[in-house]
């Protein structure tokens, strides 16, 4: 695959965001770079600018995420009850404390 080979030739590891067959941006292979790539993908989706499948690739690991992998989750009363039980079980943990 050409995209994969082109990314592997970079000296520094990167994340790349693709909109269909168009590369949108390149980010450093860091937590901040990953967050920026996902944020940009979200903005493309919300803004209506996604013209094809959005994808984030890593020069180290190939495909990281693809919008075609997104499954719609239907929130049913059963799922809501299950999530409520999980939430109740976790109330002993203070996830916001540092």
C-alpha positions as CSV (number, residue, x, y, z in Angstrom):
1,X,0.0,0.0,0.0
2,X,1.5,3.4,-1.0
3,X,0.2,5.3,2.0
4,X,1.8,2.9,4.4
5,X,5.1,2.9,2.6
6,X,5.2,6.7,2.4
7,X,4.6,7.0,6.1
8,X,7.3,4.5,6.9
9,X,9.9,6.6,5.1
10,X,9.6,9.4,7.6
11,X,12.5,9.8,10.0
12,X,10.4,10.8,12.9
13,X,7.3,8.7,14.0
14,X,4.0,10.5,13.2
15,X,0.3,10.2,13.1
16,X,-1.4,11.2,9.9
17,X,-5.1,12.1,9.5
18,X,-6.7,11.1,6.2
19,X,-10.0,12.2,4.7
20,X,-10.7,9.6,2.1
21,X,-7.6,9.5,-0.1
22,X,-6.4,13.0,1.0
23,X,-3.9,13.5,3.8
24,X,-5.2,16.3,6.0
25,X,-2.4,16.7,8.5
26,X,0.6,15.1,10.2
27,X,1.1,15.1,13.9
28,X,4.0,14.1,16.1
29,X,3.8,10.6,17.5
30,X,3.1,11.7,21.1
31,X,0.0,11.8,23.3
32,X,-0.6,15.4,22.3
33,X,-0.2,14.5,18.6
34,X,-2.7,11.7,19.0
35,X,-5.2,14.0,20.8
36,X,-4.8,16.6,18.1
37,X,-5.4,14.1,15.3
38,X,-8.6,12.8,17.0
39,X,-9.7,16.3,17.7
40,X,-9.3,17.3,14.0
41,X,-11.1,14.2,12.9
42,X,-14.0,15.1,15.2
43,X,-14.0,18.6,13.8
44,X,-14.1,17.3,10.3
45,X,-17.1,15.1,11.1
46,X,-19.1,17.7,13.1
47,X,-18.3,20.4,10.5
48,X,-19.5,18.2,7.7
49,X,-16.2,18.3,5.9
50,X,-15.6,14.5,5.9
51,X,-15.8,13.5,2.2
52,X,-14.9,9.9,2.8
53,X,-13.7,7.6,5.5
54,X,-11.7,9.4,8.0
55,X,-8.6,7.5,9.2
56,X,-5.7,8.0,11.5
57,X,-2.5,6.1,10.7
58,X,0.6,5.7,12.8
59,X,4.0,5.4,11.1
60,X,4.8,2.8,13.7
61,X,1.6,0.8,13.9
62,X,-0.4,1.3,10.6
63,X,-4.1,2.0,11.1
64,X,-5.0,3.4,14.5
65,X,-8.6,4.4,13.9
66,X,-11.1,4.6,11.1
67,X,-14.6,6.2,11.0
68,X,-15.8,3.1,9.1
69,X,-15.2,1.1,12.3
70,X,-17.7,3.3,14.3
71,X,-20.7,1.4,15.3
72,X,-23.9,3.1,16.4
73,X,-24.8,2.0,19.9
74,X,-28.5,2.0,20.6
75,X,-29.2,3.1,24.2
76,X,-31.9,0.7,25.3
77,X,-33.5,0.5,28.8
78,X,-31.4,-2.7,29.3
79,X,-28.2,-1.0,28.4
80,X,-29.0,2.0,30.6
81,X,-29.8,-0.3,33.5
82,X,-26.5,-2.1,33.0
83,X,-24.6,1.2,32.9
84,X,-26.4,2.4,36.0
85,X,-25.3,-0.8,37.9
86,X,-21.7,-0.2,36.9
87,X,-21.9,3.4,38.0
88,X,-23.4,2.4,41.3
89,X,-20.5,-0.1,41.8
90,X,-18.0,2.6,41.1
91,X,-19.3,5.2,43.6
92,X,-16.7,4.1,46.2
93,X,-14.0,5.4,43.8
94,X,-13.2,9.1,43.5
95,X,-12.1,9.3,39.9
96,X,-11.7,13.0,40.0
97,X,-9.2,13.2,42.9
98,X,-5.6,13.6,42.1
